[in-house]
């Protein structure tokens, strides 16, 4: 499944880039984040508690920063295992563009799931994925004083 979105953030690109690389900011923005530990400059270990439909699970996994182009963007790759609930893995390309005094943050994400959560149905998974992406990027934008998203779209793939 593919998810895309765009946010206008009333901050310079350098400040947005710094926040995207700050584990404390990321931990506050990731929905259900219980723990986020930086294990190297490009890798984080995370524990996230999520409820998807009737299934609740705590996922333990990693997030890795790749294709780093400071301060223009990077690609995040992550995977998590929720035990009996299943697994999730994904990739998101995040780009930052300066426009006057604002920064435009755009993202394109792809996600895969398996196990018990995959049996919940595509519509529920798509809606939950969209909601989680909106919660993360909305919280991140709010950390830097941004309004609601400018545009966002979701497509099943």
Secondary structure, 3 states (H helix, E strand, C coil): CEEEEEEEECCCHHHHHHHHCCHHHHHHHCCCEEEEEEEECCEEEEEEEEEECCEEEEEEEEEEEEEEECCCEEEEEEEEECHHHCEEEEEEEEEEEEECCEEEEEEEEEEEEECHHHHHCHHHHHHHHHHHHHHHHHHHHHHCCCCCCCEEEEECC
